[in-house]
Amino acid sequence: MIPLIVVGILVVVALFVMLSYNGLVRLRNRIENAWSQIDVQLQRRYDLIPNLVETVKGYAAHEKGVFEAVTEARANAINAKGVAQQAQAENAITGALKSLFAVSEAYPELKANQNFLALQEELTGTEGRIAYARQFYNDTVQSYNTKLQSFPSNVIANSFGFKTREYFESDDTSRGPVQVKF
């Protein structure tokens, strides 16, 4: 009777370890997938930016500083490594694009240009998809980190070397009003 109880306990413990480990792996893979979805949408955004800048340049060529800021922000974002650096770079792009759109407000012919309107609409849609992908990523990171820190799954996580993940966060400057200087 006692050997059966011991075997039963060992089976329950082994099952718990297996299920906890597999749950952590599933969440880790979901985070990687979510990050890939962010990356796809960011690449789409990066591809739209040069066309948008060129369209605005045709109407507002003397706004060189704004164009340089957008181009530099795009280059920095493309070369960013890691979640925190990528988030910082994306916040810079958002600010630069806000300035670019603020400049476009001063040019009625540009605001009526069909190419500009189409690019603006496509970029707006892409921004929405990026926001959704960021939210999904952060929700998944939250679930994963909670599981890593909760007992008893934290024992399994520590035993197998699972590490917490960073959230994709906005910085304080991207939350405030846009400062446009002419």
N, C-alpha and C positions, 0 to 999 in steps of 0.2 A: 504494500500500500504506500509506504513512504517513498520508494523509488518512483512510483507513478506520479506522486505529488511533485517531487523534485523535477521530473521530466516535464510535467505540465507547466511548472513555473519557468523552467528554462525555455520552453516553447513560447510562452507568453512574452518573456523578456526578448527573445530573438525576434519575434513578430513585431514588438514595439520598436526595436532598434531598426529593423528593416523598413517599417512604415514611416518612421521619423526621418530616416536617411533619404528615402525616396521622395518624401514630401519636400525636404530641403532642396534636393536636386531639381525637382519639378519647378519650385519657385525660382531657383537660380537660373534655370533655363528660360523661364518666363521673363525674367529681368533682361537677359541677353536678347531675347526676341523683342522686347519692348524698346530696348536701346537701338536695335537695328531699325525698328519702325521710325524712331526719331531721326536716325541718320538718313533714312530714305527721304523723309520730308524736308530735312535741312538741305540735302543735296538739291532737291527740287527748288527750294528757295534760292540757293546759291546760283542755280542756272538761270533764274528769272532776273536776278539783280542786274547783271550787265545790260540786258535789253532795256530794263527800266531806266537805268542811268543814261544810256545812249538816247533814249526817247526824250528824256527831260533835257539833256544837253542841247538837243536841237532847238529848244525854245529858250533855255536859260543858260547859255554858255558862260556867262560871267559868274555863275555860282560855283566856281571851281573848288572852293573849300568843302562844300557839301558833297560834291562828287568824290573828292579824295577821301573824305571821311567814310563814305559808304564803301568805296573800293578797299580801303585799308581794313575796315571792320570785316568785310567779306573774306579777305585773305587771312586775317587772324582766326576767323571761325573755321575756315577750311583746315588750318594747321593746328587747331586746338587738340590737346590730348587729355583724356580723362573727363569725368563728369563735371567737376568744378570749373575747370578751364573752359570747357565747352559752354557751360551755362553763362559764364562771364562774357565769352565772345558773342554768344547769341544775344545777350542783353545789349551789347554794343551795337550789333546790327540793327536791333529793334529801334534803338535811339537814333541811329543814322538814317534809317528809313523814315522815321517820323519827321526828321528834319527835311528829307528829300520831298516828302508829301507836303510839308508846310511850304516849301519853296514853290511847289506846283500850284498852290492856291493863288499865287500872285500872277499867274499866266492863264487867262481865260481860254486862249487858243489851245494851250496844252491840255487843259481840263476837258476840252471838247474833242481832242484827238482820239480816234477809235482805238489805235494801237495802245496808247497810254491807258485808256479805260480798260481794255482787255487785260493788259499786264497787271494793272492795279487790282482788277477783279480776281485774276488768277493768284496773285500774291496774297490777297485777303483770304481766299479759300485755303491756300497753303498754310497761312498763319493759323487758321482754325484747326487744320489737321495736326500741325505741330503742337498746339495747345492740348489737343486731345491725347496725342502720343505722350507728351510730357506727363499729363495727369495719370494715364495708364501706367507709365513707368514708375512714377512716384507711389501710386497705390500698390503696385507689385513690390517695390522696395520696402514699403511700410509693412506689408504682410510678411515678407521674408525676414526683415529685421526683428519684427515682433516674435516670430517663431524662433529665431536665433537666441532671443533674450528670455524666452519663457521656459519655465521648468516643466517638464523634464527634457524637452527637446534641446535645450541649451547644452545639456551634457553630451548628447549625440553630436551636436554642431561643433562643440569644442574638441571632441575626440577626433573628428574627421577634418578639422581645419577650415570650417566655413567661417567667412568673415562678413561683417556688416557691409552694406553698400551705401553709397552717397545718394542723396536726393538731388534732383535737377532743380535748383532753386534760382529765383530771381535775386538780383542784388538790390540794394536800397535805391540806387539811382534810377533803375528802370521802373520803379513803382511811382515815382513822382511825376510832376508835369514836365513836358518837354520844353527845353530852353532853346529857342530859335533866335539866332543873332544874324542880322543882315549888315 
